[in-house]
């Protein structure tokens, strides 16, 4: 995916993920994300639980090349609380805390109110995945065009033609994948 800044600069990122690995693979999943900028690279790898950073003129003296974002950090949680936490289990724990709140934190007659309070949280809503769904839909359309012998397509996001607009070389008319803003 390539992001174009209003001033013309660009940043690109790749997301690699696979649950399909050999039986003897050292992890149950393989995930990596890499952001490439005109002056640096930020790379995170799920199995290594680490981040590598390079910024021209700043690493390794001013900035660490291997910051430890995954194991320890201060956060403003989506529900408004501040926390100090590490990698992984917090989202799962939060899920069980919310289930326990709904099911066991008051009289049964008030369960529906507690459930509605959890449903009202913005991070709990399907809309929180809107960008992820847009990226997947865009990449699937680009891949389909490529597989059909038309490489080089791109998707414009929230432009004048719609929320997701597929543009392909040699095609005079773009294809609107999603008309509403993403």
C-alpha positions as CSV (number, residue, x, y, z in Angstrom):
1,X,0.0,0.0,0.0
2,X,1.3,3.5,-0.8
3,X,0.2,6.6,1.0
4,X,0.6,9.9,-0.7
5,X,1.0,13.0,1.5
6,X,-0.6,16.3,0.4
7,X,2.8,17.7,-0.2
8,X,3.6,14.9,-2.7
9,X,5.9,12.7,-0.5
10,X,5.0,9.1,-0.3
11,X,5.2,6.3,2.3
12,X,4.7,2.6,1.5
13,X,3.9,-0.3,3.7
14,X,3.7,-4.1,3.3
15,X,1.8,-6.5,5.6
16,X,2.7,-10.1,5.4
17,X,0.7,-12.7,7.3
18,X,0.2,-16.4,7.0
19,X,-1.5,-19.1,9.1
20,X,-0.4,-21.7,6.6
21,X,3.0,-22.9,7.8
22,X,4.7,-26.4,7.9
23,X,4.1,-28.6,11.0
24,X,7.6,-28.0,12.3
25,X,7.5,-24.2,11.8
26,X,8.8,-22.3,14.8
27,X,5.6,-20.3,15.3
28,X,1.9,-20.8,14.8
29,X,1.7,-17.8,12.6
30,X,4.0,-15.6,10.5
31,X,3.3,-11.9,10.5
32,X,5.4,-8.9,9.5
33,X,4.7,-5.3,8.8
34,X,7.1,-2.8,7.2
35,X,6.7,0.9,6.6
36,X,9.1,2.5,4.1
37,X,9.6,6.3,4.1
38,X,11.8,8.5,2.0
39,X,14.2,8.8,4.9
40,X,13.6,5.6,7.0
41,X,12.3,2.1,7.5
42,X,10.2,0.7,10.4
43,X,9.9,-3.1,10.5
44,X,8.0,-5.3,13.0
45,X,8.0,-9.1,13.1
46,X,5.5,-11.1,15.1
47,X,7.7,-14.1,15.9
48,X,10.7,-12.0,16.8
49,X,8.5,-9.8,18.9
50,X,10.6,-6.9,17.9
51,X,10.9,-3.7,15.9
52,X,13.8,-2.4,13.8
53,X,14.0,1.2,12.9
54,X,16.4,3.1,10.6
55,X,16.1,6.9,10.1
56,X,18.8,8.7,8.0
57,X,20.9,10.9,10.2
58,X,19.2,9.8,13.5
59,X,19.9,6.1,14.1
60,X,21.7,4.7,16.0
61,X,22.9,7.7,18.0
62,X,19.8,9.8,18.5
63,X,17.2,7.0,18.1
64,X,17.5,3.3,19.0
65,X,17.5,0.9,16.1
66,X,15.7,-1.7,18.1
67,X,13.1,0.0,20.4
68,X,11.1,-2.3,22.6
69,X,7.5,-1.3,21.7
70,X,6.0,-4.7,22.2
71,X,7.1,-5.6,25.7
72,X,6.6,-2.3,27.5
73,X,4.9,0.9,26.8
74,X,2.6,3.6,28.1
75,X,-0.8,3.6,26.4
76,X,-4.1,5.5,26.2
77,X,-6.5,2.6,25.8
78,X,-9.4,2.9,23.4
79,X,-11.8,3.0,26.4
80,X,-10.0,6.1,27.8
81,X,-7.8,4.5,30.6
82,X,-4.0,5.0,30.7
83,X,-2.0,1.8,31.2
84,X,1.6,0.4,31.1
85,X,1.6,-2.9,29.3
86,X,3.5,-5.2,27.0
87,X,2.7,-7.4,24.1
88,X,-0.2,-9.6,23.3
89,X,-2.5,-10.8,26.1
90,X,-4.1,-7.4,27.1
91,X,-6.7,-7.5,24.3
92,X,-7.7,-11.1,25.3
93,X,-7.9,-10.1,29.0
94,X,-10.0,-7.0,28.1
95,X,-12.4,-9.2,26.3
96,X,-12.9,-11.5,29.3
97,X,-13.2,-8.4,31.6
98,X,-16.0,-7.0,29.4
99,X,-17.8,-10.4,29.3
100,X,-17.5,-10.6,33.1
101,X,-18.8,-7.0,33.5
102,X,-21.9,-7.8,31.4
103,X,-22.6,-11.2,33.0
104,X,-21.6,-10.8,36.6
105,X,-21.2,-7.1,37.7
106,X,-24.7,-6.4,38.8
107,X,-28.3,-7.6,39.1
108,X,-29.5,-9.8,36.2
109,X,-32.2,-7.3,35.5
110,X,-29.6,-4.7,34.6
111,X,-27.6,-7.0,32.2
112,X,-29.1,-5.4,29.1
113,X,-27.9,-2.0,30.2
114,X,-24.4,-3.3,30.8
115,X,-24.4,-5.0,27.4
116,X,-25.5,-1.8,25.8
117,X,-22.6,0.0,27.6
118,X,-20.1,-2.4,26.0
119,X,-21.7,-2.1,22.6
120,X,-21.4,1.6,22.8
121,X,-17.6,1.5,23.0
122,X,-16.2,2.7,19.7
123,X,-13.3,0.2,19.6
124,X,-15.9,-2.6,20.1
125,X,-17.8,-1.6,17.0
126,X,-17.4,-3.2,13.6
127,X,-16.7,0.3,12.2
128,X,-13.3,0.1,14.0
129,X,-12.3,-2.4,11.3
130,X,-13.4,-0.1,8.4
131,X,-9.8,0.7,7.2
132,X,-8.8,-2.9,7.4
133,X,-11.8,-4.0,5.3
134,X,-11.1,-1.2,2.8
135,X,-7.5,-2.3,2.4
136,X,-8.5,-6.0,1.9
137,X,-11.2,-5.1,-0.6
138,X,-8.8,-2.9,-2.5
139,X,-6.0,-5.5,-2.6
140,X,-8.5,-8.2,-3.7
141,X,-9.6,-6.0,-6.6
142,X,-6.0,-5.2,-7.6
143,X,-5.1,-8.9,-7.4
144,X,-8.1,-9.9,-9.5
145,X,-7.1,-7.4,-12.2
146,X,-3.5,-8.6,-12.1
147,X,-4.6,-12.3,-12.4
148,X,-6.7,-11.2,-15.4
149,X,-3.6,-10.0,-17.1
150,X,-3.9,-6.3,-16.2
151,X,-1.1,-5.5,-13.8
152,X,-0.4,-2.1,-12.3
153,X,-3.8,-1.2,-10.9
154,X,-4.2,1.1,-7.9
155,X,-7.0,2.1,-5.6
156,X,-7.7,5.7,-4.7
157,X,-9.2,6.2,-1.3
158,X,-11.7,9.0,-0.5
159,X,-11.1,10.8,-3.7
160,X,-13.6,12.7,-5.8
161,X,-14.9,9.5,-7.5
162,X,-15.7,7.7,-4.2
163,X,-14.4,6.0,-1.2
164,X,-12.6,3.2,-3.1
165,X,-11.9,3.7,-6.8
166,X,-9.9,1.1,-8.8
167,X,-7.8,2.6,-11.6
168,X,-6.1,0.4,-14.1
169,X,-3.7,1.2,-16.9
170,X,-5.4,1.1,-20.3
171,X,-8.9,1.4,-18.7
172,X,-10.5,4.8,-19.5
173,X,-13.2,4.4,-16.8
174,X,-12.3,3.7,-13.2
175,X,-14.3,1.1,-11.2
176,X,-15.9,2.3,-8.0
177,X,-15.5,-0.4,-5.5
178,X,-17.2,1.5,-2.7
179,X,-18.9,4.9,-3.2
180,X,-19.1,6.1,0.3
181,X,-16.2,7.7,2.3
182,X,-14.0,5.1,4.1
